[in-house]
Amino acid sequence: MIHKEDPASIQSYLEDTSNLTTGRTEGVFIPETPEELAGLLREAAALKRRYTLSGNGTGTTGARIPMGGHVISMERLKAVGEPRQTAPGHALMRVQGGAMLEEVQKRAEAAGWFYPPDPTEKLCFIGSTISNNSSGARSFRYGPTREHVESITIVLPQGDILELRRGEHPAGPDGTFRLELPLAGTLEFRLPRYRMPETTKHNAGYYSREGMDLLDLFIGSEGTLGAIVEAELRLIPLPERIISAIIYFPEEEGLLGFTEALRKKEGRARPRALEYFDPNALAFLRRRHPDTPEGTKGAIFLELETTAGDEDGDLERLFALIEEHGGLEEDSWIALDREEQDRMREFRHSLPLQVNEWLRTQKESKVSTDMAVPPARFRELLETYRSACERLGFVYIIFGHIGDAHVHLNILPRNHEEFVAAKELYLEFIGKVLELGGTLSAEHGIGKLKSPYLEAMYGREGLREMAALKRALDPALVLNIGNMIPAEYLENQQR
Ligand SMILES: Cc1cc2nc3c(=O)[nH]c(=O)nc-3n(C[C@H](O)[C@H](O)[C@H](O)COP(=O)(O)OP(=O)(O)OC[C@H]3O[C@@H](n4cnc5c(N)ncnc54)[C@H](O)[C@@H]3O)c2cc1C
């Protein structure tokens, strides 16, 4: 096992994409086998050590940044197996927790299979995507990572290695689980009794549903309940052909109507991705792509899976829908081959690059949201974001996963006063989103940055129940402390 402690080689482990700068660590361990990782956790309580698990640092919430203690990096546990067909149209693929998502997707594709989860950032580790239940554009049709995990091997905070296979550990009628483990002995714990929101994407706090699988508790637990060292991923056949399109709308009503019509589609008729660009986002994109039409009220990007035989019919139906909702057919950009689709991908991905370039000319960092609401309340969310930003004269863009009623608002402050005002507004937005039945985080998770706000969503009782669950699995509080559950709930059992 590699151990690093000189400041230069551990600096990168104190960062992710959150701009959090207060991280510190005594050193970084890089295990080369799950057993080495288990050994570290087994001795943690006796050595009074705390560990923070580290993926590839693309997280946005400071979750992998240690606030003292040691880091365990997953980077050497990166093996990727070959897809193994288990039934017609189904395959499984065994990977280690530190395998890179991009590599996993390529390996699946090379064998004619498809792993649907696709956070925009592909340079992340599979273990992190499972522990964060990551999702992305294609979640509109395929759901988040959770739905594509067949089994996980997890190292629990006291050092036990546990394999969990979907369907084998359902919760008891009162939401309890019981495990008999070689090191930890008998563990009994209960799911929090809060109700999760009725959003189609949700990634805030422990997953809790009646009769759910134990596997689903670990998925999305942000590394607070164990380290995912291995997983079996579910693969489906690689789609034969894809229709990609960017459709511009002269009126917002048409754009929203088009979106709502597509939300009702099921199965093959449902696009796998349905994304939004507001006029301000299009203005940023126009800096690099001057042919982006001007004067529109926004654009929708979609991806629809099809076959050579169905492609013409699917295109006809798509154009009919665009016409019905007043989309600008002439200006729409349709990409049917890989090369054109790559150009379209470059177009979409140049948005964060343009925003970052703009931010480099300013002194303040952006304030961004990752909240979602039930689809029926989406119009209210959009109106709330927009009217507040217009009232305060902010530079802002709204873009993202409109299919799931989950758009990202980025406020780009031009000075410190605007930054402070944007932070205050963020608090107002939390209140509004919760009032609309939404979630504090749809995909990026809670980590350290949003931990102070989780109480607004679940109340004190919800956080007490989360803390009790955490303490049952991690009684010496050694793993990923500071993520998700505010420290006072873990340390003060009376709170
Ligand atoms: C430009 C950009 C676009 C993004 N787009 C999306 C998107 O579309 N959808 C989306 O969901 N996210 C997105 N993200 C967020 C991010 O990519 C994901 O959260 C990703 O899962 C983080 O992976 P990582 O390996 O970088 O993890 P890190 O940032 O290193 O760690 C994230 C968390 O995972 C924990 N962890 C790491 N490995 C393990 C393990 N093996 N077992 C248990 N816990 C572990 C860490 O302790 C930490 O809490 C985006 C980020 C960027 C920068």
Ligand as a Chemical Component Dictionary entry (heavy atoms), coordinates in Angstrom:
data_LIG
# 
_chem_comp.id                   LIG 
_chem_comp.type                 NON-POLYMER 
_chem_comp.pdbx_formal_charge   0 
_chem_comp.three_letter_code    LIG 
# 
loop_
_chem_comp_atom.comp_id 
_chem_comp_atom.atom_id 
_chem_comp_atom.alt_atom_id 
_chem_comp_atom.type_symbol 
_chem_comp_atom.charge 
_chem_comp_atom.model_Cartn_x 
_chem_comp_atom.model_Cartn_y 
_chem_comp_atom.model_Cartn_z 
_chem_comp_atom.pdbx_ordinal 
LIG C1  C1  C 0 -18.244 19.561 -15.084 1  
LIG C2  C2  C 0 -18.935 18.598 -14.130 2  
LIG C3  C3  C 0 -20.114 18.008 -14.522 3  
LIG C4  C4  C 0 -20.776 17.111 -13.664 4  
LIG N1  N1  N 0 -21.932 16.569 -14.094 5  
LIG C5  C5  C 0 -22.602 15.727 -13.285 6  
LIG C6  C6  C 0 -23.839 15.156 -13.725 7  
LIG O1  O1  O 0 -24.303 15.398 -14.836 8  
LIG N2  N2  N 0 -24.474 14.336 -12.867 9  
LIG C7  C7  C 0 -23.968 14.028 -11.628 10 
LIG O2  O2  O 0 -24.614 13.265 -10.900 11 
LIG N3  N3  N 0 -22.826 14.563 -11.188 12 
LIG C8  C8  C 0 -22.121 15.396 -11.981 13 
LIG N4  N4  N 0 -20.951 15.947 -11.541 14 
LIG C9  C9  C 0 -20.470 15.634 -10.171 15 
LIG C10 C10 C 0 -19.439 14.506 -10.068 16 
LIG O3  O3  O 0 -18.822 14.230 -11.315 17 
LIG C11 C11 C 0 -20.062 13.224 -9.507  18 
LIG O4  O4  O 0 -20.576 13.473 -8.204  19 
LIG C12 C12 C 0 -19.090 12.039 -9.413  20 
LIG O5  O5  O 0 -19.754 10.894 -8.919  21 
LIG C13 C13 C 0 -17.884 12.288 -8.504  22 
LIG O6  O6  O 0 -16.908 11.283 -8.761  23 
LIG P1  P1  P 0 -15.393 11.420 -8.262  24 
LIG O7  O7  O 0 -14.692 10.118 -8.523  25 
LIG O8  O8  O 0 -14.736 12.597 -8.822  26 
LIG O9  O9  O 0 -15.619 11.542 -6.698  27 
LIG P2  P2  P 0 -15.027 12.529 -5.533  28 
LIG O10 O10 O 0 -15.357 13.920 -5.873  29 
LIG O11 O11 O 0 -13.560 12.216 -5.420  30 
LIG O12 O12 O 0 -15.810 11.984 -4.319  31 
LIG C14 C14 C 0 -17.187 12.142 -4.222  32 
LIG C15 C15 C 0 -17.724 11.421 -3.007  33 
LIG O13 O13 O 0 -17.659 10.004 -3.193  34 
LIG C16 C16 C 0 -17.046 9.381  -2.027  35 
LIG N5  N5  N 0 -16.372 8.185  -2.527  36 
LIG C17 C17 C 0 -15.393 8.108  -3.453  37 
LIG N6  N6  N 0 -15.094 6.828  -3.714  38 
LIG C18 C18 C 0 -15.899 6.068  -2.919  39 
LIG C19 C19 C 0 -16.067 4.668  -2.741  40 
LIG N7  N7  N 0 -15.352 3.790  -3.460  41 
LIG N8  N8  N 0 -16.978 4.235  -1.853  42 
LIG C20 C20 C 0 -17.735 5.114  -1.140  43 
LIG N9  N9  N 0 -17.612 6.454  -1.276  44 
LIG C21 C21 C 0 -16.714 6.919  -2.157  45 
LIG C22 C22 C 0 -16.131 10.453 -1.511  46 
LIG O14 O14 O 0 -15.809 10.250 -0.155  47 
LIG C23 C23 C 0 -16.987 11.679 -1.704  48 
LIG O15 O15 O 0 -17.925 11.716 -0.664  49 
LIG C24 C24 C 0 -20.249 16.827 -12.373 50 
LIG C25 C25 C 0 -19.044 17.420 -11.990 51 
LIG C26 C26 C 0 -18.383 18.292 -12.845 52 
LIG C27 C27 C 0 -17.095 18.903 -12.398 53 
# 
loop_
_chem_comp_bond.comp_id 
_chem_comp_bond.atom_id_1 
_chem_comp_bond.atom_id_2 
_chem_comp_bond.value_order 
_chem_comp_bond.pdbx_ordinal 
LIG C1  C2  SING 1  
LIG C2  C3  SING 2  
LIG C2  C26 DOUB 3  
LIG C3  C4  DOUB 4  
LIG C4  N1  SING 5  
LIG C4  C24 SING 6  
LIG N1  C5  DOUB 7  
LIG C5  C6  SING 8  
LIG C5  C8  SING 9  
LIG C6  O1  DOUB 10 
LIG C6  N2  SING 11 
LIG N2  C7  SING 12 
LIG C7  O2  DOUB 13 
LIG C7  N3  SING 14 
LIG N3  C8  DOUB 15 
LIG C8  N4  SING 16 
LIG N4  C9  SING 17 
LIG N4  C24 SING 18 
LIG C9  C10 SING 19 
LIG C10 O3  SING 20 
LIG C10 C11 SING 21 
LIG C11 O4  SING 22 
LIG C11 C12 SING 23 
LIG C12 O5  SING 24 
LIG C12 C13 SING 25 
LIG C13 O6  SING 26 
LIG O6  P1  SING 27 
LIG P1  O7  DOUB 28 
LIG P1  O8  SING 29 
LIG P1  O9  SING 30 
LIG O9  P2  SING 31 
LIG P2  O10 DOUB 32 
LIG P2  O11 SING 33 
LIG P2  O12 SING 34 
LIG O12 C14 SING 35 
LIG C14 C15 SING 36 
LIG C15 O13 SING 37 
LIG C15 C23 SING 38 
LIG O13 C16 SING 39 
LIG C16 N5  SING 40 
LIG C16 C22 SING 41 
LIG N5  C17 SING 42 
LIG N5  C21 SING 43 
LIG C17 N6  DOUB 44 
LIG N6  C18 SING 45 
LIG C18 C19 SING 46 
LIG C18 C21 DOUB 47 
LIG C19 N7  SING 48 
LIG C19 N8  DOUB 49 
LIG N8  C20 SING 50 
LIG C20 N9  DOUB 51 
LIG N9  C21 SING 52 
LIG C22 O14 SING 53 
LIG C22 C23 SING 54 
LIG C23 O15 SING 55 
LIG C24 C25 DOUB 56 
LIG C25 C26 SING 57 
LIG C26 C27 SING 58 
# 
